[in-house]
Amino acid sequence: LSLLEVPMSNVSRVEVTKVPTPDMPASGLGGSLNIISKGGFESRKPVLSYQVYQQFHSRGGISVGGGPRNHVDAVSPNFVQPSFNFSYLHPVNKNLAFSFGGSRTWRQKPMERDGDSDETANWNFVQGFQRDVEWQSLAQVLKTWSGQAGVDWRLTPRDTLTASVQYRESDSYITRSNFVVNYGTGATGGQRFTQGAATGVGTVTQSDGANQDILTQTTQLTLRYRHRREAWQFDASANWSLAESQQLDIDRGHFNTAPASIANLILRGDDIPAASGIIPTRYSARSRTGAPVDIFDGGNYAITSGNSLGNDYNAEKASGRLDFTRDFAGEIPVALKTGGRADRLVSDNRRHLKTWNFRPKGASDVTSRLAGGWKGK
């Protein structure tokens, strides 16, 4: 699926090719990356390497605390968690060697606040005022696990057989909190403020951002044979891999999106900063009758619907490859390469969109849908 699904705990080196050669797949027109796993014969004696470390986000600083909390516990940890990786090479003798590796990583992007949040403003460039604005805060926790085991068997001084199995799992949990102000038709204003029309056609919406847990599992089996001579060499390999990905929301106890809004408002936004921000820092709202409305009280918002967007992706790939290389010595060394490759890919991508419309006791009026009426229920 991506480099995120590649187990890195037992990688020996990465070969970067910027110019494609005839022995490379046609899909690598811009070059390719060849990730080489560690082999048991890389060391003459057993070697265990390990790391235990902690990753901190610049927003939270060097602190073991979990940072600001939001509406989903999975991205509101009580404390930051450590990461580790290890690799072990065990050459039994000059003809047989084993390799093992594993890792676990934990990374957090704390909920965005103050100047770190995302802001968007749509302007009326003819009259010079903002028509609508959006504030968004994103929080994420990314966890990965990986494991690898391999065996190298030197059949003869010129022949080597290698087999390996790799597994990697990643869990990327993302939540978004949104605040959208739409002043409506007839709004006026300037560079520092926007005033909604007295007809009361403004709308404020919260929690319209996508909340999802993306799980990915990747399994790969590899069998490789190498034969070496002074002037020529032969390589054969067979690979099988299975990548599975799911996007979850309802299964985690929440909707993907659940927009809640207050309509028919006379809105005003003030104090648009000249720098370090592009949307108003102060808002006021009144109903069509002139009564003040607190748009920062969640109980005043009407919940109309909840949505789930599930995604199931599976990709199974099998491939085989043969390569022959013949070196010719001379004043200008020349290498002749030939071979063949066969691939088979079977993929299945399914998306499931579900919507639940809120009808408390069959009612669909705004008052019945107010979030404040659901407290304690």
C-alpha positions as CSV (number, residue, x, y, z in Angstrom):
1,L,0.0,0.0,0.0
2,S,2.8,2.4,1.0
3,L,6.2,2.6,2.7
4,L,4.2,2.8,6.0
5,E,3.4,-0.9,5.5
6,V,7.1,-2.0,4.9
7,P,8.7,-3.6,8.0
8,M,11.8,-1.6,8.8
9,S,13.1,-3.5,11.9
10,N,15.4,-5.7,9.9
11,V,16.4,-3.6,6.9
12,S,20.1,-3.9,5.9
13,R,20.2,-1.1,3.3
14,V,18.2,0.7,0.6
15,E,19.4,0.8,-3.0
16,V,18.2,3.9,-4.9
17,T,18.1,3.8,-8.7
18,K,17.4,7.1,-10.4
19,V,17.7,5.9,-14.0
20,P,15.8,2.7,-15.0
21,T,17.7,-0.1,-16.6
22,P,16.4,-3.0,-18.8
23,D,16.2,-5.4,-15.9
24,M,13.8,-3.2,-13.9
25,P,10.0,-3.3,-14.1
26,A,8.4,-0.9,-16.6
27,S,6.4,0.8,-13.8
28,G,9.7,2.3,-12.4
29,L,10.2,4.9,-15.1
30,G,11.3,7.5,-12.5
31,G,13.6,5.1,-10.8
32,S,13.1,2.6,-7.9
33,L,13.9,1.7,-4.3
34,N,15.2,-1.7,-3.5
35,I,14.8,-2.5,0.2
36,I,17.3,-5.2,1.2
37,S,16.6,-7.2,4.3
38,K,19.4,-8.3,6.7
39,G,20.9,-11.7,6.0
40,G,22.2,-14.1,8.5
41,F,25.7,-14.2,6.8
42,E,26.3,-10.5,7.4
43,S,27.9,-11.4,10.7
44,R,30.3,-14.2,11.6
45,K,29.0,-14.4,15.2
46,P,25.6,-13.8,16.8
47,V,24.6,-10.1,17.0
48,L,21.7,-8.6,18.9
49,S,20.9,-5.0,18.3
50,Y,18.1,-3.1,20.0
51,Q,16.8,0.4,20.6
52,V,14.3,1.8,23.1
53,Y,13.3,5.4,22.5
54,Q,10.7,8.0,23.0
55,Q,9.2,10.3,20.3
56,F,7.9,13.8,21.2
57,H,5.8,16.2,19.1
58,S,7.0,19.8,19.0
59,R,3.5,20.9,20.0
60,G,3.6,19.0,23.3
61,G,7.3,19.5,24.0
62,I,9.4,17.1,26.0
63,S,6.7,15.8,28.4
64,V,5.3,12.4,29.3
65,G,1.8,13.8,29.5
66,G,-0.7,13.0,26.8
67,G,-1.6,16.6,26.0
68,P,-5.1,18.1,25.4
69,R,-8.0,15.7,25.4
70,N,-10.8,15.6,22.9
71,H,-14.0,13.6,22.3
72,V,-12.3,10.2,21.5
73,D,-10.2,8.5,24.2
74,A,-8.0,6.7,21.6
75,V,-6.3,10.0,20.6
76,S,-6.4,11.4,24.2
77,P,-3.8,9.3,26.0
78,N,-2.9,9.9,29.6
79,F,0.8,9.7,28.7
80,V,3.1,9.2,25.7
81,Q,4.3,5.7,25.1
82,P,7.8,4.4,24.3
83,S,8.9,2.7,21.0
84,F,11.5,0.0,20.4
85,N,13.1,-2.2,17.7
86,F,15.5,-5.1,17.7
87,S,17.3,-7.4,15.2
88,Y,19.1,-10.6,15.9
89,L,21.5,-12.4,13.5
90,H,22.5,-16.0,14.3
91,P,25.0,-17.7,12.0
92,V,24.9,-21.4,13.0
93,N,27.9,-22.2,10.8
94,K,29.3,-21.1,7.5
95,N,26.4,-22.7,5.6
96,L,23.3,-21.9,7.8
97,A,22.2,-18.7,9.4
98,F,19.0,-17.2,10.9
99,S,17.8,-13.6,11.3
100,F,15.0,-12.1,13.4
101,G,13.6,-8.6,13.9
102,G,10.8,-6.8,15.4
103,S,9.6,-3.3,16.3
104,R,6.9,-1.2,17.9
105,T,6.4,2.5,17.3
106,W,4.0,5.0,18.9
107,R,3.7,8.6,17.6
108,Q,1.2,11.2,18.7
109,K,0.1,14.5,17.1
110,P,-1.7,16.3,19.9
111,M,-4.9,18.2,19.3
112,E,-4.2,21.4,17.5
113,R,-4.9,24.5,19.5
114,D,-4.5,28.3,19.3
115,G,-2.1,29.2,16.5
116,D,-1.5,25.6,15.4
117,S,-5.0,25.0,14.2
118,D,-6.1,25.1,10.5
119,E,-8.0,28.1,9.3
120,T,-9.8,28.7,6.1
121,A,-11.6,31.9,4.9
122,N,-13.6,32.5,1.7
123,W,-13.6,36.1,0.7
124,N,-15.9,38.3,-1.4
125,F,-13.1,40.0,-3.2
126,V,-15.4,42.5,-4.9
127,Q,-16.6,44.1,-1.6
128,G,-13.7,42.9,0.5
129,F,-15.1,40.8,3.3
130,Q,-15.2,37.2,4.4
131,R,-18.3,35.2,3.4
132,D,-17.6,32.1,5.5
133,V,-14.8,30.8,7.7
134,E,-13.7,27.4,9.1
135,W,-11.5,26.4,12.1
136,Q,-10.3,22.8,12.3
137,S,-8.3,20.9,14.9
138,L,-6.8,17.5,14.1
139,A,-5.5,14.9,16.6
140,Q,-3.7,11.6,15.7
141,V,-2.1,8.6,17.3
142,L,-0.1,6.3,15.0
143,K,0.9,2.9,16.2
144,T,2.9,0.2,14.3
145,W,4.0,-3.3,15.0
146,S,6.3,-5.5,12.8
147,G,8.1,-8.8,12.9
148,Q,10.4,-10.7,10.6
149,A,12.1,-14.1,10.5
150,G,14.5,-15.4,7.8
151,V,16.9,-18.3,7.1
152,D,19.9,-18.4,4.7
153,W,21.2,-21.7,3.6
154,R,24.4,-22.0,1.6
155,L,23.9,-25.1,-0.5
156,T,27.3,-25.0,-2.1
157,P,30.0,-22.3,-2.2
158,R,28.2,-20.9,-5.2
159,D,24.5,-21.5,-4.4
160,T,22.4,-19.8,-1.7
161,L,18.8,-20.3,-0.8
162,T,17.0,-17.7,1.3
163,A,13.5,-17.7,2.8
164,S,11.8,-15.0,4.9
165,V,8.4,-14.0,6.3
166,Q,7.5,-10.5,7.3
167,Y,4.4,-9.0,9.0
168,R,3.5,-5.4,9.8
169,E,0.4,-3.8,11.3
170,S,-0.3,-0.1,11.6
171,D,-3.1,1.7,13.4
172,S,-3.7,5.4,12.5
173,Y,-6.5,7.0,14.6
174,I,-7.5,10.5,13.4
175,T,-10.2,12.8,14.8
176,R,-11.1,16.2,13.5
177,S,-13.0,19.0,15.3
178,N,-14.6,21.7,13.0
179,F,-16.2,25.1,13.6
180,V,-17.8,26.6,10.5
181,V,-19.4,30.1,10.3
182,N,-21.4,31.0,7.2
183,Y,-22.7,34.6,7.4
184,G,-25.3,34.0,4.6
185,T,-26.6,36.1,1.7
186,G,-26.5,39.8,2.2
187,A,-23.5,39.9,4.5
188,T,-21.3,43.0,4.6
189,G,-18.0,43.9,6.2
190,G,-14.3,44.8,5.7
191,Q,-10.8,43.6,6.3
192,R,-11.3,43.2,10.1
193,F,-15.0,42.1,10.4
194,T,-18.0,40.6,8.7
195,Q,-21.6,41.4,9.6
196,G,-24.4,39.0,8.6
197,A,-27.6,40.3,7.1
198,A,-30.5,41.4,9.4
199,T,-32.7,38.8,7.7
200,G,-31.0,36.1,9.8
201,V,-29.7,33.7,7.2
202,G,-26.5,32.7,8.9
203,T,-25.5,29.2,10.0
204,V,-22.9,27.9,12.5
205,T,-21.9,24.2,12.2
206,Q,-19.7,22.1,14.5
207,S,-18.2,18.6,14.4
208,D,-18.4,18.1,10.6
209,G,-14.8,16.7,10.4
210,A,-14.1,13.0,9.6
211,N,-13.2,10.7,12.6
212,Q,-11.7,7.4,11.6
213,D,-9.4,4.6,12.7
214,I,-7.4,3.2,9.8
215,L,-6.0,-0.3,10.3
216,T,-3.6,-2.0,7.9
217,Q,-2.0,-5.4,8.0
218,T,0.7,-6.6,5.5
219,T,2.1,-10.1,5.3
220,Q,4.9,-11.1,2.9
221,L,6.6,-14.4,2.1
222,T,9.8,-14.5,0.0
223,L,11.9,-17.3,-1.4
224,R,15.1,-16.5,-3.3
225,Y,17.8,-18.6,-5.0
226,R,21.3,-17.3,-6.0
227,H,24.0,-18.9,-8.1
228,R,27.3,-17.2,-8.7
229,R,30.2,-17.9,-11.1
230,E,33.2,-15.9,-12.1
231,A,31.7,-14.4,-15.2
232,W,28.0,-15.0,-14.8
233,Q,25.2,-15.2,-12.2
234,F,21.7,-16.5,-11.9
235,D,18.9,-15.2,-9.6
236,A,15.4,-16.6,-9.0
237,S,12.8,-15.3,-6.6
238,A,9.2,-15.9,-5.7
239,N,7.1,-13.5,-3.6
240,W,3.6,-13.6,-2.1
241,S,2.0,-10.7,-0.2
242,L,-1.4,-9.8,1.3
243,A,-2.3,-6.3,2.3
244,E,-5.5,-5.6,4.1
245,S,-6.8,-2.2,5.2
246,Q,-10.0,-1.1,7.1
247,Q,-11.4,2.3,7.9
248,L,-13.5,2.1,11.0
249,D,-15.8,4.5,12.9
250,I,-19.1,3.0,14.1
251,D,-17.1,0.0,15.3
252,R,-15.1,2.4,17.5
253,G,-18.2,3.9,19.1
254,H,-18.6,7.1,17.1
255,F,-19.8,8.4,13.8
256,N,-17.4,9.4,10.9
257,T,-19.2,12.7,10.8
258,A,-22.1,14.0,12.9
259,P,-22.8,17.6,11.8
260,A,-24.7,19.8,14.3
261,S,-25.8,23.3,13.5
262,I,-27.6,26.5,14.5
263,A,-29.5,28.1,11.6
264,N,-31.4,31.4,11.1
265,L,-28.8,33.5,12.8
266,I,-27.6,37.1,12.5
267,L,-23.8,36.6,12.8
268,R,-20.9,38.9,13.3
269,G,-17.2,38.1,13.3
270,D,-14.7,40.7,14.6
271,D,-11.0,41.2,15.1
272,I,-9.6,39.4,12.1
273,P,-5.9,39.5,12.8
274,A,-3.5,41.3,10.4
275,A,-1.0,38.4,11.0
276,S,-0.8,35.0,12.7
277,G,-4.3,34.2,11.8
278,I,-6.9,34.7,9.0
279,I,-10.3,34.3,10.6
280,P,-12.1,36.4,13.3
281,T,-11.1,35.8,16.9
282,R,-14.5,37.1,18.4
283,Y,-18.0,36.1,17.3
284,S,-21.5,37.2,18.4
285,A,-24.9,35.9,17.3
286,R,-28.6,36.8,17.5
287,S,-31.8,35.1,16.5
288,R,-34.1,36.7,14.0
289,T,-36.1,38.2,16.9
290,G,-32.9,39.8,18.2
291,A,-32.3,37.4,21.2
292,P,-28.6,36.6,21.9
293,V,-27.5,33.1,21.0
294,D,-24.5,31.4,22.6
295,I,-22.8,29.6,19.7
296,F,-20.2,28.1,22.0
297,D,-22.8,26.1,24.0
298,G,-23.1,22.7,22.4
299,G,-26.6,22.3,23.8
300,N,-27.9,24.9,21.4
301,Y,-27.0,22.9,18.3
302,A,-29.4,20.7,16.4
303,I,-28.2,17.2,15.4
304,T,-29.7,16.2,12.1
305,S,-27.8,13.1,11.1
306,G,-24.8,10.8,11.7
307,N,-22.7,9.1,9.0
308,S,-20.5,6.1,8.7
309,L,-17.9,5.7,5.9
310,G,-16.4,2.2,6.0
311,N,-13.7,1.1,3.7
312,D,-12.4,-2.4,3.2
313,Y,-9.3,-2.9,0.9
314,N,-7.5,-6.1,0.2
315,A,-4.7,-6.8,-2.3
316,E,-3.1,-10.1,-2.8
317,K,0.0,-10.3,-5.0
318,A,2.1,-13.2,-6.3
319,S,5.2,-12.7,-8.4
320,G,8.1,-14.6,-9.8
321,R,11.4,-13.4,-11.4
322,L,14.4,-14.9,-13.2
323,D,17.6,-12.9,-14.0
324,F,20.7,-13.9,-15.9
325,T,23.8,-11.7,-15.9
326,R,26.9,-12.3,-18.0
327,D,30.0,-10.1,-17.5
328,F,32.5,-9.6,-20.3
329,A,36.0,-8.4,-19.4
330,G,37.9,-6.1,-21.7
331,E,39.1,-2.5,-22.1
332,I,35.4,-1.5,-21.7
333,P,33.7,-3.9,-19.3
334,V,30.2,-4.9,-20.5
335,A,27.5,-6.8,-18.7
336,L,24.6,-8.5,-20.5
337,K,21.4,-9.0,-18.6
338,T,18.3,-10.9,-19.5
339,G,15.4,-12.4,-17.6
340,G,11.7,-12.5,-17.1
341,R,9.1,-11.5,-14.5
342,A,5.4,-12.5,-13.9
343,D,3.0,-10.8,-11.5
344,R,-0.5,-11.5,-10.5
345,L,-2.5,-8.9,-8.5
346,V,-6.0,-9.4,-7.1
347,S,-7.6,-6.4,-5.3
348,D,-10.9,-5.7,-3.8
349,N,-11.9,-2.2,-2.6
350,R,-15.3,-1.7,-1.0
351,R,-16.8,1.4,0.6
352,H,-19.9,1.5,2.8
353,L,-21.7,4.7,3.4
354,K,-24.5,4.7,5.9
355,T,-26.6,7.7,7.3
356,W,-28.8,7.8,10.3
357,N,-31.3,10.7,10.4
358,F,-32.3,11.8,14.0
359,R,-36.0,11.7,14.6
360,P,-36.5,11.9,18.4
361,K,-39.8,10.1,19.1
362,G,-40.6,10.7,15.4
363,A,-40.2,14.5,15.6
364,S,-38.1,16.4,13.1
365,D,-38.4,19.9,14.4
366,V,-35.2,21.8,15.5
367,T,-36.2,22.0,19.2
368,S,-36.6,18.2,19.4
369,R,-33.2,17.7,17.8
370,L,-31.3,20.1,20.1
371,A,-28.2,18.4,21.6
372,G,-29.1,19.9,25.0
373,G,-32.2,17.7,25.1
374,W,-30.1,14.5,24.9
375,K,-28.1,15.1,28.2
376,G,-28.3,12.1,30.4
377,K,-30.3,10.1,27.9
